[in-house]
Amino acid sequence: MNMVNIITKKKLGQELTAQEIDYFVQGAARQTIPDYQLAALLMAIRLQGMTDQETTHLTLAMRDSGDVCDLSAIPGIKVDKHSTGGVGDTTTLVLAPLVAACGVPVAKMSGRGLGHTGGTLDKLESVPGLSVELTEDAFIRQVNSIGVAVIGQTGSLAPADKTLYALRDVTATVDSLPLIASSIMSKKLASGADAIVLDVKTGSGAIMQTLEGSIQLAQAMVNIGALAGKPVTAIVTGMEQPLGTHVGNALEVKDAIDVLSGRTTGALLEVSLLLGSHMLVLSGRCATPEEGRALLQEALDSRRGLAKLKEMFAAQGGDPAVCDDVSLLPQPAVIRTVQVGRSGYVAEMDTTALGLAAQAMGAGRVQKTDALDYSVGFVLPVRIGDRVQPDTTLCTLYARSEEDADKAEAAIRKAIVFADEPVEAPPLCYAIVTKDGIERK
Ligand code: URA
């Protein structure tokens, strides 16, 4: 087997064999193929695409490039949930305790922030004392004892993806449908769940910004799941604006606590209920998403979801008192409220720019080794379609310094477009994709 021949075949748009895919995936995992040859192959894949068969084989080869987690010691059907990445997108912290409170085990491995998007592990680490690094045994024990655990990856899951993803990030080859689908699904299949709910974002803050691109990505991942023998439901949801009103690590934990305490409703709650209801269906807990939603609503109203979040924080060494008093979460040096300064309607948001504004404040990493400031970020109460007046609050900034607040204010103002005429609010859900087809909303 020879890398130059594999690159040449893909450059000419030909289909790679299973053996050729295995060869470069093993080489990526073991780091025996030089980066320049892998990078050339990634660009050829980005430009020529892959057949469904190639994409599925690539996914399975990446899954098998490292450890595959065995969750069989946890009774019942384990359903995972994964988002393709967004801003203010903290559904895991809302739905994991709600789903667990409905009696379905949630054994979830989450990731860190990437680019403009936030990561659940970073948010969880803003809870004083909380650890996301559990051994596989401790992880399984916690799920068996309280029904829920959210941790970082144990072992070495899909190491080939680690190599390829790092190269894609610096060679302009992230936006390739077969590469995104295989990257996400290889990790999900390796993490040991029996079924998967995918939240595929669409809009200005999403990895796939067009609706058709997002639906195609959803279909590709559902097909991979079917071929790998795992039921997958992919829900295409809007990321034209941050999902929750809070953006930043501790702020998003606060948003989730506010939702579970019944103090906040809106898009974050709605999308969490939607995704959670499909998790309950895939787990066999109920027959329809409507039934699932009613169960989740009951867990929310009775505060059993909030109690489960508290239990999870305590089990992972975190201070559960933050659930009763959110001021115990990290607090910033500067808090500044900014007004809209004009009348009209909120028309559009550049959500990637909003995510980058939070990252620049210290909520995300610019370099891999950057330390985060958990306290920073912003609260953005306005949503597309809202009518505003000059004194309407545009945002509240939580910053390390006045200078950082100035920069964030300028970036947020630039990212939000106002109109004089009324604007329709975009839908929260665009489509539900399963192996049986696409249900457009
Ligand atoms: N998230 C991943 O894990 N991989 C991608 O390729 C894109 C988003």
Boltz pocket constraint, residues with backbone or C-beta under 6 A from the ligand:
constraints:
  - pocket:
      binder: B
      contacts: [[A, 83], [A, 84], [A, 85], [A, 165], [A, 174], [A, 179], [A, 180], [A, 181], [A, 183], [A, 184], [A, 207]]
      max_distance: 6.0
